[in-house]
Structures are given as structure tokens and as C-alpha cells.
Amino acid sequence: MKRDLNLAEFEWVAHVTRSSLKADAFAGLTGAAIVLPQAVAFAAIAGLPPEHGLYTAMITPIIAALFGSSLVMVSGPTTAISAVVFSSLAGNMTPGSPEFIQSAILLALMVGVLQILFALVRVGRLAGFVSHSVMTGFTASAALLIAVSQLGPALGLPPSDGHGFIGRLGSLLEHLADLSIPALFCAALTLATVILFRLFLPRWPGFLIALVVGTLSVQMMGESAANLRFVGALPEAYPSFQLPWANTGHLADLMESAFAISLIGLLEAIAIGRSLSHRTRSEFSANTEVMGQGLSNAVGSLFQCYPASGSFTRSSVNLEAGASSPLAAIFAAVFLVLMVVIFRPLVEIVPIAAVAGLILYVAYRLLDFAEFHHLIRTSPRETGIAALTFLTGLFVSLEFAIYVGTVASLAVFLSKSANPILAIGAPDPSMEQRKIKNAEMFGLKECPSVLIARLDGPLFFGSVDAINAQFRRLSRSRPDQNNLVLILHGVGDVDLAGVELLEQEIERRRGAGGDIFVVAHYPPLAKRLKDLGLIDIIGADRVFENKGAAIAAAISKVRSKTCTGCIARVFTECAMRPSADETIVDA
């Protein structure tokens, strides 16, 4: 599909053909087979009965597909959001209780309303300022919390009364002597099955097959497995309309959690949508996708769904299975309803231990060791953000971790913006055509009278102090280089404070017998400098579109006597200036 496609106006419908419809239907069938066991597992992570995971996988994908921006993204229950739902509610309510269930559904409504508001004020564009390291650390902490919460069910232990990583681990160790061998065998067999299928038959519905294998193993154990816990009967095969309600005394606590989940869902959906749009060569609008996610959660809450977002796993499978339009996600939801209707009697005999085995695999897959290694190797700042988010999620709470990570990410961004680089340049004599390189990095000879500096970063009120400090440092360390060629290379914009700083530097250098020559490649930047009055201050003959003209003007400003005694001769223009040899000949 073309990149200029306006997905918000359903223009993708005009591109649907018989062959694409067939491909979308096949992709939908594949997706339904994958999401059925995942929905049951993710509902268990959230502390909810399995039907609410299934309902969330039936309703939210349809709404998100119709009103979102991505062609192939599939929404529904996800591990991260399921973990936050459990973390948000488990401290005040009993998981699985009517109050817990209704609070989770109300959370979906609150999340939906917040995301719709985010879309209306175009918060989607601000998501780019939140570092990917936040989600890396958050996901890792969620993975460990999910894993430790499922070790008990995998070992056949009673539900844990501990909260947080330490509390759950302590409760697990306290009851370890009561483990059930049949439960351990069932969980291990389910886990081994899904691993083997993912390794050797990745296109097969490994999750569904693993769940069947785990269930059959328990059925074959007979009386020895009589004490195991099972999923139980589903009250309804498909969702019905029901207005959400909850204890108003918890609304303040729910609002805090809803905001965190809204932010997590926003970041997940935008990250997935951008990745998939690159692969499908289709247009992607962050704000449209946020609106689609908000509508899917708001509508889903009316059909007993809990908060949802885009799923990277199911979206990738959807694309690999041949999906080409949002119809694939709609087909998946429809096929899921049919599968639940057909296999509903079998779902109730699925052992909780088998579900736990699946979730342990999901938790392991969430741990992106390669990404952590990459961060440690390349960026100490990003590593710090990821580590801070990870530790906060592990030892405080997941919802608070997303706030801490976001604030830390924004702090790093502001710090970078407030401390732009002022790099010293010089021409490379080994190049046939003049090329200005970093003088300190490449050990290049500089002109004793003309200093070339390139500003990489914004010139605004937040950065003027840092830039001014660098100007002062250059003045002290290079007192004879009074003529400054200032290349505004990475300066996207300038404000009045930035121009006032340049005015001060111009006065100082002119007072010392030198001048400033500004290079503004970008026409809108040059216009902005003019609008702010810099041209009136510095003069139109001191602002240039290219480095060559600025360097020539700067050299012409150097006194002939200075050039006569100079042996550096770093610029081609120096050949036109008087030299010591010429002085001897004249004598």
C-alpha cells in the first residue's frame, strides 16, 4: 500500500481484493489460534477469570483495527498491561473477586477516556521524547514479577498472599514443601512443548498445542491429579453489554493506575505501529492510533473487557501470515468467538499449572538480554534509565516505575538539549576538496587567528548558560583566535535568549579586535535569525549560507601583519595572504 494512504478515512477499504481478503482470513485464523491460549494466560496474570481475557481479545481488536492507524497491528490483552492491572488492584482487593473484576473493567473505561483525551491534545507526538529504555526496563521488571507470580501455580501451591517481588518470592519459599509433583510435571511439559514448537515449528500454533498436551497429561494421571486446580467453566462464550461499576472509594487509586496504564498502552502501540509501518511501507499516525486504542478500551469496558493495547507478538504473526489490512484483526476476533463456542466444554478442564507453564515462557520471552547488552555497551545514560525503571518496578510498583522512567527519560532529554556540543573544526589537508573535521579528534592544525566552531544542538533559553560557558572557555584557552566562524549545524530553532547570547559574544569579540561570522545552512533558520534581529546586530555581511564564504570573510578580517608571520596556512585562502617569504623577497 502507498505511504500517502490516509488510514483515518478508511481508504484501505478501496484496496481490498479477493486475494487480499483470502490472505486476511487466513491470517485471522492463525491469529485466533494463537490468542485463545494467550488470552486465558494473560487473564491469569491480571488476576481475572479466563473469560475476561477472551472477551478482551474479541472486542478491542475490532475497534482498534477500524479506528487506529496501523494496517496490521493486532490489539488485545498484553503481558505488561495485565501485570500492571494485577499490581494496581491486588493490594486492595482479592484477585478474581467480583469487586476486583469490576474494578479492572472500570480501569478499561478510564484508560480509554484518558487515551482519547491524549489523542485530542496530540500527546502522541510527545511519546517520541520518552526513551525506549523506559519500556526495556519496565518490561524486564514485569517479566520477573510475572514469573515469580506463576511459580506457585506451576508447583501446585495455593494462591500467594504476598505482594511485590520480595513478598511473592517469600511466600513461595515458605510453602515450597507443599509442592505438587503432578502440577510440576504438567507445567514443565507444557513449557517444554511450547519451547520445542517455537524452535522447530514456529508457524504452528505452539501455544494451543502446548496447552492441549498439558491438559492431556493431567487427564492421564487419573486420581493422582485430583487435587489440581482447573480453569473452570466459562459463564458465556461471548461478551454481552454491561455498564461497568465499582466502589467509588477506590476511584482515586484507580485514576492513578489508569494514567500509568494509558501511558504504557500509548508507548506500546506507537512503538509497534511505527515498526510495522516501516515493514509494510504504509503511513502511520501516532495520534490516530492513540485514538483507536482509546476507543477500543472505552468500548471494550462496556463488554466486560479489561485494559488492552497493541501486541507485538500477535501483530508480527499477523504480518508474517500474510495480513494486508485491518480486516485480518477483525477476522481473528470472529474466529476466536467461533473457537470458544466450539471448544468451550474443553476449556474448563485446562489445568492452572498448564496455563502457568505458558506464562513462564511468555515471561522469559519478555527479557530482552540483547537489548540490555546493547544499552550497557553503547549508552550509560540509557542504561541508567532502564536500570532505574527496572528496579522501581521490581521493588516498588509497576505503575510507579513507568512514571519514574518517563521522568528520568525527559530529564536526560532536557539535559542533552541544555548542553549542546560546541565542536572545534579545522580543514583536513589530506582531502582534495575542503572538508572541515573535528580538530581535536583528528589532531588537525588550526588557524592561529580564525576559530571554527560548530554548534550541535538548540540555541534557546535552556541552553544559553552552557553555550556561554563554552564561549568563555574558548576565550581563555584561545585568546588570539578572535575571529569566530560559528556553524549552526544542528540548531533546529533559536529563541530571543539565544540571539541575545550571540549579541554578547559579538560585542566581546569585536571589542577584542575580532568578529563573528555565522553560517546558517537551513533557510528557515536564517529567516528566524533575521526575524529576531540578529541581522541588524551583526550585519547582513556576517551571515552566510555556506562555510566557504564565511571562512573567506573571516580570513579577510585578519590583519596582514598577522598572516605575514604565520606558518600554519591551513586554508586555501591563505595563499592570497602575505607570507614571511614574500616579505623577505620585497626587502
Secondary structure as GFF3:
##gff-version 3
##sequence-region A 1 587
A	DSSP	three_ten_helix	7	9	.	.	.	ID=ss1
A	DSSP	three_ten_helix	11	15	.	.	.	ID=ss2
A	DSSP	alpha_helix	18	45	.	.	.	ID=ss3
A	DSSP	alpha_helix	50	67	.	.	.	ID=ss4
A	DSSP	beta_strand	74	76	.	.	.	ID=ss5
A	DSSP	alpha_helix	79	89	.	.	.	ID=ss6
A	DSSP	alpha_helix	98	120	.	.	.	ID=ss7
A	DSSP	three_ten_helix	123	129	.	.	.	ID=ss8
A	DSSP	alpha_helix	132	154	.	.	.	ID=ss9
A	DSSP	alpha_helix	164	174	.	.	.	ID=ss10
A	DSSP	three_ten_helix	176	178	.	.	.	ID=ss11
A	DSSP	alpha_helix	181	200	.	.	.	ID=ss12
A	DSSP	alpha_helix	206	221	.	.	.	ID=ss13
A	DSSP	three_ten_helix	222	225	.	.	.	ID=ss14
A	DSSP	three_ten_helix	248	250	.	.	.	ID=ss15
A	DSSP	alpha_helix	251	280	.	.	.	ID=ss16
A	DSSP	alpha_helix	286	301	.	.	.	ID=ss17
A	DSSP	beta_strand	309	311	.	.	.	ID=ss18
A	DSSP	alpha_helix	312	320	.	.	.	ID=ss19
A	DSSP	alpha_helix	327	347	.	.	.	ID=ss20
A	DSSP	alpha_helix	352	366	.	.	.	ID=ss21
A	DSSP	alpha_helix	369	378	.	.	.	ID=ss22
A	DSSP	alpha_helix	380	395	.	.	.	ID=ss23
A	DSSP	alpha_helix	398	418	.	.	.	ID=ss24
A	DSSP	beta_strand	421	427	.	.	.	ID=ss25
A	DSSP	beta_strand	436	438	.	.	.	ID=ss26
A	DSSP	alpha_helix	439	442	.	.	.	ID=ss27
A	DSSP	beta_strand	450	456	.	.	.	ID=ss28
A	DSSP	alpha_helix	464	477	.	.	.	ID=ss29
A	DSSP	beta_strand	483	488	.	.	.	ID=ss30
A	DSSP	alpha_helix	496	511	.	.	.	ID=ss31
A	DSSP	beta_strand	515	519	.	.	.	ID=ss32
A	DSSP	alpha_helix	523	531	.	.	.	ID=ss33
A	DSSP	alpha_helix	534	538	.	.	.	ID=ss34
A	DSSP	three_ten_helix	540	542	.	.	.	ID=ss35
A	DSSP	beta_strand	543	544	.	.	.	ID=ss36
A	DSSP	alpha_helix	547	557	.	.	.	ID=ss37
A	DSSP	alpha_helix	560	564	.	.	.	ID=ss38
A	DSSP	three_ten_helix	572	576	.	.	.	ID=ss39
A	DSSP	alpha_helix	580	586	.	.	.	ID=ss40
###
